[in-house]
Amino acid sequence: MAKPGDTYFNPVTRTKLVFTTTGASSGGRELAMEWFVPPDERLAAAAHCHAGPEGFGIEHFDLLEGSAACRIGQEEFSANAPHTFTILTNTSHVHPWNIGATVMKVRQRITPPTPDMAILAGVERFFETLTALSQQGRANRKGDIRNPLQAALVLADGLLPVTYLAGIPIGVQVRLLNGLAGLARRLGYQAHIMPEGATSA
């Protein structure tokens, strides 16, 4: 379980992640993480959406330092700090990327419509595991997990049933990911892997 102050470094994307508020510390109300992103690097590149009551602001990116671009729906927005990009439920988006010459510092806040420690804990596990696999050389240059069975298991464990890829029917994704995740478990894959070198403030 992540704790406030836990710090992770991804050697593939060269990004640093610091948990500032966790699901447990907030009673399931919010997960907040600060990202330090070098020039020409980015956060998650895949377009995706978060299911929930229509029009609810479920995710927020507070740009604290530097310059960033963020795709929300069909539009691309750019801004200098300070600025907040707000993501509504059921809206396709791509996480911010650094468009400046200095490190981009951005706080990612996930706020469920109702307190939900299980959902937030899943997101914590997802980022811990993604970092661990990157440290082990099991992620590509974009930071995506190389092995499709491992990827399906990590996605199903950490992000379902709230986060889905954009442009693919949700029912299809659920069946595919759960099917592959089940196979991965039978073959001995781990859904959650702790990264090395994590520190707490």
MDAnalysis code that builds the backbone (N, CA, C; Angstrom):
import MDAnalysis as mda
import numpy as np

u = mda.Universe.empty(603, n_residues=201, atom_resindex=np.repeat(np.arange(201), 3), trajectory=True)
u.add_TopologyAttr("name", ["N", "CA", "C"] * 201)
u.add_TopologyAttr("resid", np.arange(1, 202))
u.add_TopologyAttr("resname", ["MET", "ALA", "LYS", "PRO", "GLY", "ASP", "THR", "TYR", "PHE", "ASN", "PRO", "VAL", "THR", "ARG", "THR", "LYS", "LEU", "VAL", "PHE", "THR", "THR", "THR", "GLY", "ALA", "SER", "SER", "GLY", "GLY", "ARG", "GLU", "LEU", "ALA", "MET", "GLU", "TRP", "PHE", "VAL", "PRO", "PRO", "ASP", "GLU", "ARG", "LEU", "ALA", "ALA", "ALA", "ALA", "HIS", "CYS", "HIS", "ALA", "GLY", "PRO", "GLU", "GLY", "PHE", "GLY", "ILE", "GLU", "HIS", "PHE", "ASP", "LEU", "LEU", "GLU", "GLY", "SER", "ALA", "ALA", "CYS", "ARG", "ILE", "GLY", "GLN", "GLU", "GLU", "PHE", "SER", "ALA", "ASN", "ALA", "PRO", "HIS", "THR", "PHE", "THR", "ILE", "LEU", "THR", "ASN", "THR", "SER", "HIS", "VAL", "HIS", "PRO", "TRP", "ASN", "ILE", "GLY", "ALA", "THR", "VAL", "MET", "LYS", "VAL", "ARG", "GLN", "ARG", "ILE", "THR", "PRO", "PRO", "THR", "PRO", "ASP", "MET", "ALA", "ILE", "LEU", "ALA", "GLY", "VAL", "GLU", "ARG", "PHE", "PHE", "GLU", "THR", "LEU", "THR", "ALA", "LEU", "SER", "GLN", "GLN", "GLY", "ARG", "ALA", "ASN", "ARG", "LYS", "GLY", "ASP", "ILE", "ARG", "ASN", "PRO", "LEU", "GLN", "ALA", "ALA", "LEU", "VAL", "LEU", "ALA", "ASP", "GLY", "LEU", "LEU", "PRO", "VAL", "THR", "TYR", "LEU", "ALA", "GLY", "ILE", "PRO", "ILE", "GLY", "VAL", "GLN", "VAL", "ARG", "LEU", "LEU", "ASN", "GLY", "LEU", "ALA", "GLY", "LEU", "ALA", "ARG", "ARG", "LEU", "GLY", "TYR", "GLN", "ALA", "HIS", "ILE", "MET", "PRO", "GLU", "GLY", "ALA", "THR", "SER", "ALA"])
u.atoms.positions = np.array([
    [0.844, -1.194, 0.000],
    [0.000, 0.000, 0.000],
    [0.882, 1.247, 0.000],
    [0.632, 2.151, -0.918],
    [1.425, 3.376, -1.009],
    [1.189, 4.257, 0.217],
    [2.225, 5.010, 0.574],
    [2.141, 5.939, 1.698],
    [2.549, 7.328, 1.223],
    [1.995, 8.384, 1.817],
    [2.436, 9.731, 1.459],
    [3.949, 9.860, 1.633],
    [4.599, 10.397, 0.619],
    [6.046, 10.530, 0.643],
    [6.770, 9.457, -0.129],
    [6.104, 8.350, -0.455],
    [6.746, 7.317, -1.273],
    [7.190, 7.922, -2.598],
    [8.427, 7.634, -2.980],
    [9.018, 8.231, -4.174],
    [9.555, 7.139, -5.084],
    [9.265, 7.250, -6.380],
    [9.652, 6.240, -7.359],
    [10.317, 6.921, -8.555],
    [11.312, 6.262, -9.123],
    [11.940, 6.781, -10.337],
    [11.814, 5.751, -11.442],
    [11.314, 6.198, -12.593],
    [11.173, 5.339, -13.767],
    [12.352, 5.614, -14.697],
    [13.295, 4.672, -14.837],
    [14.483, 4.923, -15.653],
    [14.209, 4.946, -17.147],
    [13.066, 4.440, -17.559],
    [12.729, 4.414, -18.986],
    [12.219, 5.781, -19.443],
    [11.252, 6.311, -18.723],
    [10.686, 7.619, -19.084],
    [11.392, 8.766, -18.363],
    [12.292, 8.433, -17.446],
    [13.078, 9.423, -16.693],
    [12.195, 10.330, -15.833],
    [11.064, 9.806, -15.421],
    [10.135, 10.580, -14.601],
    [10.221, 10.155, -13.138],
    [10.029, 11.118, -12.255],
    [9.971, 10.835, -10.819],
    [8.542, 11.036, -10.342],
    [8.098, 10.132, -9.494],
    [6.739, 10.164, -8.959],
    [6.803, 10.209, -7.442],
    [6.050, 11.131, -6.854],
    [5.957, 11.229, -5.397],
    [4.484, 11.179, -5.002],
    [4.118, 10.195, -4.191],
    [2.757, 10.156, -3.657],
    [2.640, 11.210, -2.557],
    [1.667, 12.091, -2.675],
    [1.456, 13.105, -1.640],
    [0.208, 12.818, -0.800],
    [-0.819, 12.275, -1.413],
    [-2.030, 11.843, -0.709],
    [-2.428, 10.488, -1.278],
    [-2.709, 9.528, -0.426],
    [-3.098, 8.201, -0.894],
    [-4.558, 7.924, -0.560],
    [-5.059, 6.836, -1.127],
    [-6.431, 6.462, -0.823],
    [-6.643, 6.240, 0.662],
    [-5.671, 5.576, 1.296],
    [-5.798, 5.295, 2.724],
    [-5.723, 6.567, 3.555],
    [-4.815, 7.475, 3.201],
    [-4.646, 8.685, 4.013],
    [-5.803, 9.665, 3.854],
    [-6.569, 9.517, 2.762],
    [-7.689, 10.439, 2.518],
    [-9.048, 9.798, 2.760],
    [-9.045, 8.560, 3.246],
    [-10.319, 7.873, 3.426],
    [-11.011, 7.571, 2.114],
    [-10.230, 7.396, 1.048],
    [-10.792, 7.064, -0.259],
    [-11.312, 8.246, -1.043],
    [-11.064, 9.461, -0.552],
    [-11.600, 10.644, -1.234],
    [-10.704, 11.150, -2.360],
    [-9.382, 10.936, -2.233],
    [-8.477, 11.500, -3.234],
    [-7.158, 10.741, -3.257],
    [-6.601, 10.612, -4.457],
    [-5.231, 10.156, -4.647],
    [-4.490, 11.275, -5.356],
    [-3.401, 11.755, -4.755],
    [-2.627, 12.837, -5.361],
    [-1.176, 12.407, -5.508],
    [-0.624, 12.649, -6.707],
    [0.751, 12.282, -7.015],
    [1.415, 13.439, -7.736],
    [2.644, 13.729, -7.375],
    [3.398, 14.760, -8.078],
    [4.402, 14.091, -9.006],
    [4.387, 14.545, -10.253],
    [5.276, 14.009, -11.281],
    [6.297, 15.069, -11.667],
    [7.531, 14.624, -11.846],
    [8.610, 15.473, -12.340],
    [9.034, 14.903, -13.692],
    [8.750, 15.644, -14.752],
    [8.897, 15.135, -16.120],
    [9.924, 15.978, -16.873],
    [11.032, 15.377, -17.337],
    [12.060, 16.140, -18.052],
    [11.561, 16.628, -19.412],
    [12.284, 17.558, -20.028],
    [11.927, 17.999, -21.383],
    [11.853, 16.811, -22.342],
    [10.893, 16.878, -23.264],
    [10.687, 15.853, -24.291],
    [10.161, 14.530, -23.742],
    [9.729, 14.506, -22.489],
    [9.121, 13.301, -21.923],
    [7.662, 13.588, -21.600],
    [6.942, 12.518, -21.246],
    [5.503, 12.660, -21.047],
    [5.010, 11.657, -20.024],
    [3.766, 11.868, -19.588],
    [3.063, 10.878, -18.784],
    [2.378, 9.904, -19.747],
    [1.389, 9.176, -19.277],
    [0.755, 8.136, -20.097],
    [0.334, 8.661, -21.463],
    [0.740, 7.938, -22.518],
    [0.516, 8.420, -23.883],
    [-0.777, 7.907, -24.502],
    [-1.364, 6.858, -23.928],
    [-2.555, 6.258, -24.534],
    [-3.809, 7.071, -24.205],
    [-4.640, 7.304, -25.213],
    [-5.927, 7.971, -24.989],
    [-6.849, 7.025, -24.224],
    [-7.467, 7.524, -23.171],
    [-8.330, 6.690, -22.347],
    [-9.402, 7.549, -21.695],
    [-10.332, 6.892, -21.007],
    [-11.401, 7.615, -20.320],
    [-11.688, 6.930, -18.995],
    [-12.368, 7.664, -18.113],
    [-12.733, 7.148, -16.798],
    [-14.254, 7.149, -16.680],
    [-14.813, 5.996, -16.415],
    [-16.265, 5.867, -16.322],
    [-16.782, 6.507, -15.032],
    [-18.008, 7.023, -15.101],
    [-18.614, 7.620, -13.917],
    [-19.796, 8.481, -14.299],
    [-20.434, 9.131, -13.313],
    [-21.573, 9.993, -13.598],
    [-21.179, 11.104, -14.554],
    [-21.995, 11.334, -15.538],
    [-21.668, 12.280, -16.613],
    [-21.337, 13.670, -16.066],
    [-20.226, 14.231, -16.569],
    [-19.876, 15.600, -16.242],
    [-19.146, 15.805, -14.931],
    [-18.724, 14.721, -14.273],
    [-18.031, 14.852, -12.988],
    [-16.526, 15.001, -13.220],
    [-15.900, 15.943, -12.524],
    [-14.455, 16.141, -12.645],
    [-13.696, 15.107, -11.838],
    [-13.288, 14.022, -12.498],
    [-12.699, 12.884, -11.797],
    [-11.184, 12.953, -11.696],
    [-10.556, 13.714, -12.593],
    [-9.092, 13.772, -12.615],
    [-8.649, 15.200, -12.913],
    [-7.602, 15.625, -12.219],
    [-7.118, 16.994, -12.371],
    [-5.594, 16.965, -12.439],
    [-5.038, 17.757, -13.342],
    [-3.590, 17.890, -13.446],
    [-3.231, 19.344, -13.143],
    [-2.657, 19.562, -11.970],
    [-2.242, 20.903, -11.563],
    [-0.803, 21.122, -12.025],
    [-0.633, 21.957, -13.021],
    [0.703, 22.259, -13.524],
    [1.365, 23.240, -12.559],
    [2.390, 22.784, -11.863],
    [3.036, 23.577, -10.819],
    [4.282, 24.295, -11.316],
    [4.996, 23.668, -12.244],
    [6.206, 24.267, -12.808],
    [6.338, 23.848, -14.266],
    [6.825, 24.748, -15.104],
    [7.103, 24.417, -16.490],
    [5.926, 24.639, -17.418],
    [5.989, 23.981, -18.575],
    [4.970, 24.117, -19.623],
    [4.487, 22.733, -20.036],
    [3.200, 22.626, -20.349],
    [2.627, 21.327, -20.674],
    [1.553, 21.454, -21.737],
    [1.338, 20.335, -22.428],
    [0.191, 20.189, -23.316],
    [-0.618, 19.001, -22.830],
    [-1.918, 19.029, -23.094],
    [-2.810, 17.960, -22.643],
    [-3.948, 17.838, -23.646],
    [-4.250, 16.622, -24.073],
    [-5.362, 16.419, -24.999],
    [-6.600, 16.014, -24.210],
    [-7.687, 16.768, -24.404],
    [-8.966, 16.479, -23.757],
    [-10.022, 16.452, -24.844],
    [-10.680, 15.303, -25.005],
    [-11.600, 15.152, -26.122],
    [-10.833, 15.239, -27.425],
    [-11.296, 16.060, -28.340],
    [-10.632, 16.222, -29.631],
    [-9.714, 17.438, -29.667],
    [-9.567, 18.116, -28.537],
    [-8.775, 19.345, -28.507],
    [-7.477, 19.162, -27.734],
    [-6.457, 19.878, -28.185],
    [-5.176, 19.887, -27.487],
    [-4.973, 21.263, -26.856],
    [-4.701, 21.262, -25.566],
    [-4.509, 22.500, -24.823],
    [-3.061, 22.596, -24.361],
    [-2.533, 23.799, -24.304],
    [-1.191, 24.008, -23.772],
    [-1.237, 25.156, -22.775],
    [-0.326, 25.117, -21.803],
    [-0.340, 26.137, -20.753],
    [1.006, 26.188, -20.058],
    [1.251, 27.312, -19.417],
    [2.387, 27.466, -18.523],
    [1.873, 27.444, -17.090],
    [2.733, 27.036, -16.170],
    [2.345, 27.026, -14.756],
    [2.115, 28.462, -14.266],
    [1.132, 28.645, -13.372],
    [0.225, 27.649, -12.806],
    [-1.027, 27.479, -13.670],
    [-1.483, 26.247, -13.784],
    [-2.674, 25.963, -14.580],
    [-3.190, 24.587, -14.169],
    [-4.501, 24.387, -14.289],
    [-5.094, 23.084, -14.001],
    [-5.877, 22.585, -15.207],
    [-5.566, 21.358, -15.631],
    [-6.353, 20.657, -16.646],
    [-7.323, 19.739, -15.897],
    [-8.619, 19.881, -16.141],
    [-9.622, 19.051, -15.478],
    [-10.226, 18.074, -16.471],
    [-10.268, 16.805, -16.079],
    [-10.794, 15.738, -16.928],
    [-12.151, 15.300, -16.385],
    [-13.166, 15.360, -17.233],
    [-14.496, 14.901, -16.836],
    [-14.645, 13.414, -17.115],
    [-15.553, 12.794, -16.387],
    [-15.841, 11.386, -16.618],
    [-16.276, 11.152, -18.061],
    [-15.964, 9.958, -18.560],
    [-16.380, 9.508, -19.892],
    [-15.830, 10.395, -21.013],
    [-14.711, 11.061, -20.763],
    [-14.093, 11.941, -21.753],
    [-12.719, 11.403, -22.129],
    [-12.508, 11.162, -23.407],
    [-11.200, 10.704, -23.869],
    [-10.151, 11.779, -23.588],
    [-8.991, 11.350, -23.125],
    [-7.924, 12.312, -22.842],
    [-6.568, 11.624, -22.865],
    [-5.543, 12.437, -23.000],
    [-4.157, 11.980, -22.914],
    [-3.478, 12.822, -21.845],
    [-2.763, 12.183, -20.960],
    [-2.114, 12.892, -19.861],
    [-1.104, 13.922, -20.374],
    [-0.786, 14.926, -19.566],
    [0.104, 16.004, -20.017],
    [1.489, 15.517, -20.431],
    [2.095, 16.279, -21.336],
    [3.486, 16.049, -21.721],
    [4.230, 17.377, -21.684],
    [5.526, 17.274, -21.525],
    [6.363, 18.457, -21.351],
    [6.665, 19.092, -22.699],
    [6.288, 20.352, -22.875],
    [6.577, 21.070, -24.119],
    [7.577, 22.198, -23.877],
    [8.164, 22.207, -22.680],
    [9.096, 23.273, -22.338],
    [10.540, 22.810, -22.323],
    [11.416, 23.697, -21.922],
    [12.855, 23.422, -21.881],
    [13.330, 23.065, -20.477],
    [12.416, 23.064, -19.512],
    [12.768, 22.729, -18.134],
    [11.862, 21.604, -17.642],
    [12.161, 21.097, -16.459],
    [11.353, 20.017, -15.890],
    [9.919, 20.490, -15.664],
    [8.975, 19.663, -16.078],
    [7.559, 19.914, -15.827],
    [7.185, 19.228, -14.517],
    [6.638, 19.998, -13.591],
    [6.138, 19.433, -12.340],
    [4.628, 19.549, -12.350],
    [3.961, 18.410, -12.227],
    [2.502, 18.411, -12.293],
    [1.955, 17.510, -11.192],
    [0.906, 17.970, -10.545],
    [0.230, 17.172, -9.528],
    [-1.007, 16.540, -10.151],
    [-1.057, 15.218, -10.158],
    [-2.213, 14.475, -10.660],
    [-3.111, 14.136, -9.479],
    [-4.367, 14.579, -9.545],
    [-5.323, 14.300, -8.474],
    [-6.491, 13.505, -9.037],
    [-6.788, 12.383, -8.411],
    [-7.924, 11.549, -8.800],
    [-8.944, 11.622, -7.674],
    [-10.165, 12.052, -8.022],
    [-11.200, 12.288, -7.014],
    [-12.465, 11.521, -7.413],
    [-12.690, 10.326, -6.866],
    [-13.886, 9.556, -7.214],
    [-15.168, 10.305, -6.839],
    [-16.272, 10.014, -7.532],
    [-17.551, 10.659, -7.203],
    [-17.967, 10.424, -5.754],
    [-17.668, 9.242, -5.235],
    [-17.874, 8.926, -3.820],
    [-16.589, 8.280, -3.306],
    [-16.282, 8.398, -2.013],
    [-15.043, 7.808, -1.498],
    [-14.920, 6.340, -1.896],
    [-13.759, 5.960, -2.416],
    [-13.570, 4.598, -2.912],
    [-12.101, 4.210, -2.756],
    [-11.776, 3.619, -1.626],
    [-10.394, 3.245, -1.356],
    [-9.917, 2.150, -2.294],
    [-10.812, 1.255, -2.708],
    [-10.408, 0.149, -3.576],
    [-9.944, 0.656, -4.936],
    [-10.697, 1.593, -5.509],
    [-10.319, 2.147, -6.812],
    [-8.977, 2.864, -6.717],
    [-8.796, 3.681, -5.693],
    [-7.553, 4.435, -5.555],
    [-6.372, 3.515, -5.262],
    [-6.590, 2.473, -4.473],
    [-5.520, 1.513, -4.200],
    [-5.095, 0.797, -5.478],
    [-6.058, 0.548, -6.366],
    [-5.724, -0.076, -7.642],
    [-4.813, 0.799, -8.478],
    [-5.095, 2.097, -8.504],
    [-4.242, 3.028, -9.254],
    [-2.850, 3.083, -8.642],
    [-2.769, 3.060, -7.325],
    [-1.464, 3.038, -6.657],
    [-0.673, 1.801, -7.076],
    [-1.322, 0.636, -7.056],
    [-0.644, -0.602, -7.465],
    [-0.184, -0.521, -8.909],
    [-1.023, 0.079, -9.761],
    [-0.687, 0.183, -11.177],
    [0.623, 0.942, -11.368],
    [0.746, 2.107, -10.736],
    [1.955, 2.906, -10.935],
    [3.176, 2.274, -10.271],
    [2.979, 1.624, -9.134],
    [4.095, 0.906, -8.515],
    [4.594, -0.202, -9.435],
    [3.677, -0.972, -9.979],
    [4.056, -2.093, -10.841],
    [4.673, -1.616, -12.139],
    [4.103, -0.580, -12.735],
    [4.651, -0.045, -13.980],
    [6.091, 0.429, -13.772],
    [6.350, 1.059, -12.634],
    [7.708, 1.497, -12.327],
    [8.637, 0.304, -12.155],
    [8.175, -0.706, -11.426],
    [9.000, -1.894, -11.202],
    [9.357, -2.582, -12.516],
    [8.385, -2.736, -13.396],
    [8.645, -3.398, -14.675],
    [9.596, -2.573, -15.536],
    [9.491, -1.256, -15.469],
    [10.425, -0.398, -16.201],
    [11.837, -0.569, -15.655],
    [11.959, -0.650, -14.337],
    [13.271, -0.850, -13.724],
    [13.878, -2.189, -14.134],
    [13.040, -3.165, -14.391],
    [13.502, -4.499, -14.769],
    [13.714, -4.654, -16.270],
    [13.533, -3.569, -17.025],
    [13.708, -3.638, -18.470],
    [12.558, -4.310, -19.187],
    [11.389, -4.333, -18.566],
    [10.233, -5.025, -19.138],
    [9.185, -4.053, -19.678],
    [9.610, -2.822, -19.958],
    [8.737, -1.816, -20.571],
    [9.464, -1.205, -21.757],
    [8.697, -0.758, -22.763],
    [9.321, -0.144, -23.934],
    [9.643, 1.324, -23.666],
    [10.172, 1.993, -24.675],
    [10.623, 3.375, -24.497],
    [9.491, 4.306, -24.075],
    [8.258, 3.981, -24.443],
    [7.116, 4.793, -24.036],
    [6.683, 4.510, -22.598],
    [7.267, 3.479, -22.011],
    [6.881, 3.105, -20.656],
    [5.773, 2.078, -20.606],
    [5.365, 1.550, -21.769],
    [4.316, 0.529, -21.816],
    [4.913, -0.852, -21.548],
    [4.159, -1.706, -20.889],
    [4.609, -3.056, -20.559],
    [4.744, -3.878, -21.840],
    [5.899, -4.541, -21.997],
    [6.176, -5.264, -23.239],
    [5.314, -6.522, -23.405],
    [5.197, -7.310, -22.351],
    [4.507, -8.594, -22.435],
    [2.997, -8.383, -22.375],
    [2.247, -8.814, -23.403],
    [0.799, -8.552, -23.407],
    [0.046, -9.213, -22.263],
    [0.479, -10.395, -21.826],
    [-0.200, -11.040, -20.705],
    [0.045, -10.264, -19.412],
    [1.294, -9.850, -19.209],
    [1.598, -9.044, -18.027],
    [0.827, -7.729, -18.055],
    [0.771, -7.107, -19.225],
    [0.057, -5.832, -19.361],
    [-1.421, -5.996, -19.034],
    [-2.038, -7.048, -19.562],
    [-3.460, -7.279, -19.310],
    [-3.727, -7.486, -17.826],
    [-2.856, -8.239, -17.167],
    [-3.039, -8.505, -15.741],
    [-2.911, -7.221, -14.919],
    [-1.907, -6.411, -15.220],
    [-1.695, -5.167, -14.475],
    [-2.845, -4.194, -14.706],
    [-3.309, -4.099, -15.950],
    [-4.425, -3.204, -16.259],
    [-5.710, -3.668, -15.582],
    [-5.994, -4.973, -15.664],
    [-7.224, -5.496, -15.068],
    [-7.212, -5.330, -13.555],
    [-6.066, -5.572, -12.937],
    [-5.969, -5.486, -11.478],
    [-6.016, -4.046, -10.983],
    [-5.350, -3.137, -11.706],
    [-5.192, -1.792, -11.192],
    [-6.202, -0.772, -11.665],
    [-6.710, -0.942, -12.886],
    [-7.509, 0.136, -13.477],
    [-8.976, -0.199, -13.735],
    [-9.316, -1.466, -13.957],
    [-10.734, -1.805, -14.103],
    [-11.397, -1.719, -12.732],
    [-12.676, -1.344, -12.642],
    [-13.636, -1.102, -13.722],
    [-13.868, 0.373, -14.025],
    [-12.863, 1.221, -13.822],
    [-13.083, 2.656, -14.018],
    [-12.394, 3.191, -15.268],
    [-11.210, 2.684, -15.593],
    [-10.409, 3.240, -16.686],
    [-10.409, 2.319, -17.898],
    [-10.652, 2.908, -19.079],
    [-10.714, 2.141, -20.326],
    [-10.014, 2.907, -21.436],
    [-9.497, 2.160, -22.408],
    [-8.929, 2.797, -23.592],
    [-10.036, 3.465, -24.388],
    [-9.713, 4.561, -25.027],
    [-10.696, 5.261, -25.856],
    [-10.854, 4.545, -27.190],
    [-12.068, 4.575, -27.725],
    [-12.309, 4.077, -29.071],
    [-12.594, 2.600, -29.193],
    [-12.576, 1.858, -28.085],
    [-12.866, 0.424, -28.104],
    [-14.043, 0.179, -27.169],
    [-15.084, -0.534, -27.613],
    [-16.234, -0.777, -26.737],
    [-15.804, -1.343, -25.384],
    [-16.377, -0.797, -24.318],
    [-15.972, -1.200, -22.974],
    [-16.173, -2.693, -22.748],
    [-17.296, -3.230, -23.211],
    [-17.549, -4.651, -23.016],
    [-16.474, -5.519, -23.642],
    [-16.009, -5.132, -24.809],
    [-14.942, -5.877, -25.490],
    [-13.663, -5.822, -24.664],
    [-13.332, -4.639, -24.161],
    [-12.118, -4.492, -23.354],
    [-12.181, -5.335, -22.087],
    [-13.315, -5.306, -21.409],
    [-13.450, -6.051, -20.161],
    [-13.262, -7.541, -20.401],
    [-13.927, -8.070, -21.431],
    [-13.805, -9.504, -21.712],
    [-12.374, -9.872, -22.084],
    [-11.752, -9.051, -22.927],
    [-10.398, -9.354, -23.377],
    [-9.399, -9.272, -22.226],
    [-9.436, -8.174, -21.476],
    [-8.478, -8.005, -20.384],
    [-8.665, -9.059, -19.298],
    [-9.903, -9.322, -18.914],
    [-10.135, -10.317, -17.872],
    [-9.734, -11.711, -18.333],
    [-9.977, -12.018, -19.608],
    [-9.573, -13.318, -20.132],
    [-8.065, -13.486, -20.128],
    [-7.355, -12.486, -20.620],
    [-5.895, -12.549, -20.643],
    [-5.315, -12.500, -19.232],
    [-5.948, -11.712, -18.355],
    [-5.472, -11.633, -16.973],
    [-5.611, -12.982, -16.271],
    [-6.719, -13.676, -16.531],
    [-6.899, -14.997, -15.945],
    [-5.826, -15.967, -16.408],
    [-5.496, -15.921, -17.691],
    [-4.432, -16.775, -18.222],
    [-3.096, -16.408, -17.588],
    [-2.837, -15.112, -17.456],
    [-1.577, -14.666, -16.854],
    [-1.439, -15.175, -15.424],
    [-2.511, -15.135, -14.659],
    [-2.464, -15.628, -13.278],
    [-2.161, -17.119, -13.251],
    [-2.796, -17.873, -14.148],
    [-2.559, -19.319, -14.183],
    [-1.115, -19.638, -14.546],
    [-0.492, -18.756, -15.311],
    [0.900, -18.962, -15.716],
    [1.893, -18.404, -14.700],
    [1.381, -17.828, -13.616],
    [2.255, -17.383, -12.546],
    [2.688, -15.934, -12.588],
    [2.082, -15.137, -13.452],
    [2.419, -13.711, -13.494],
    [1.893, -13.018, -12.232],
    [2.581, -11.973, -11.817],
    [2.172, -11.193, -10.648],
    [1.445, -9.927, -11.084],
    [0.349, -9.618, -10.409],
    [-0.405, -8.407, -10.733],
    [0.236, -7.166, -10.125],
    [0.915, -7.337, -8.999],
    [1.499, -6.188, -8.288],
    [2.954, -6.485, -7.962],
    [3.843, -5.607, -8.402],
    [5.275, -5.750, -8.146],
    [5.776, -4.426, -7.577],
    [6.422, -4.490, -6.432],
    [6.953, -3.264, -5.834],
    [8.265, -2.878, -6.508],
    [8.449, -1.608, -6.804],
    [9.701, -1.167, -7.421],
    [10.844, -1.131, -6.413],
    [12.046, -1.185, -6.922],
    [13.223, -1.049, -6.072],
    [13.537, 0.429, -5.859],
    [14.150, 0.697, -4.738],
    [14.618, 2.052, -4.487],
    [13.541, 3.026, -4.073],
    [12.342, 2.532, -3.744],
    [11.284, 3.430, -3.279],
    [11.672, 3.979, -1.914],
    [11.402, 5.240, -1.684],
    [11.719, 5.860, -0.403],
    [10.501, 6.597, 0.114],
    [10.443, 6.793, 1.390],
    [9.367, 7.568, 2.012],
    [9.969, 8.785, 2.684],
    [9.254, 9.916, 2.571],
    [9.733, 11.144, 3.221],
    [9.544, 11.017, 4.722],
])
